[in-house]
């Protein structure tokens, strides 16, 4: 809690925070649904500068889950996913997958002897005509062939499987470290313990030794069936000599930030913040996980084969659980829309006669038949 009489200083530049440079710093990025914030740790200038660097990289790296789960953000900003289909075409995915559109037109011309094969993917007939005109000028087609293609062209629904790179890039690591330091500074304002991390957050020094991937086979806390959480867990004691922050984004991306590897304070520390991104609310999550630096190094140095066999499936299972939550949410919204559309044909407040009831019934039967054909519903 902010003390109105206390003086606070930006831990990144040392400026005293006052009414002219005060900013509302999101401890976990607003762009990924972070609702925890502080007004006593960073000045406006530093907040703005860092927001244009590693913060934006992390936001984009995590944007798939942010968009697909339709995570609530304090500050709304439009964002669409760019994914790739089996042909390598970039597809814009809007509204959590409800609308797909080609990002740009694609043309592929293959010549084998006297045979030429032309593959075109376009968004509109105007784009099709433009590409065909170019092919006519290149003498790959004559005008009659181009006109026949335009006349036969049809709009088709995109059904190709889509893919997207879903890892956090190294360029985003300073942002993860900043979130961990933000939380620690907001709770303690203990600058001396974390001051060595400031050059890393600013991008002056690299992140080696400050952040580690750390996957837990068995979680020391309970996650509800439909919970997808952001977490910061800070723990440290003289026994382990390690002060660390366990960071978790969307219950999938787990990192440990080493806040201090020579922690000698008499009082141990254990603070946890957990936020359910689905319900958009803070949840209680108390646990202890006394890690040492050797634990992190052992995980980091394990053989690749052991990592793939023992730990990678843990992340895959957690990601699959989240996609199942997304699919259930999509199915409910689709059913809701189908019901609304079935009743929307008739005026509000009217008394339904037999023909109206039959029309609504036919629409719902048609909807469930589509689900059966898509394998979404079984008797």
VENLINRA-V895588 format. One record per helix or strand. SS is the DSSP state (H for helix, E for strand). FROM is the first residue (numbers start at 1). TO is the last residue. If there is no record, write none. Layout:
SS | FROM | TO
SS | FROM | TO
This chain:
E | 9 | 9
E | 16 | 16
E | 22 | 22
E | 25 | 26
H | 30 | 32
E | 37 | 38
E | 43 | 43
H | 44 | 51
H | 54 | 61
H | 63 | 68
E | 81 | 84
E | 90 | 94
H | 95 | 97
E | 99 | 102
E | 106 | 112
E | 115 | 121
H | 125 | 137
H | 143 | 152
E | 163 | 163
H | 170 | 188
H | 191 | 201
E | 211 | 213
E | 229 | 237
E | 242 | 249
E | 253 | 260
E | 269 | 276
E | 281 | 283
H | 293 | 300
H | 304 | 344
H | 354 | 373
